């Protein structure tokens, strides 16, 4: 599903990852992160896909909201487990969205 974001400006966090073969607990943690992010002030939505490489884009009102999410207690634990167990590598990019447009039937 495509996230229903407000008119710009806002921010996008692009999280790109390659998983290891050890994904015990990954799906549960991933679902919990989605649920917790949705409760965070400044959260606007997300989109995610995985076909070998995983790409998740989350949308936020401000850099402060992104920083608060990065330091959320359960998210910190998931980040640690990601580095120790679930991810072979990942990259996080934070972008400022100045313009967006789309099409919908």
Order of alpha helices (4+ residues) and beta strands (2+ residues): beta-alpha-beta-beta-alpha-alpha-beta
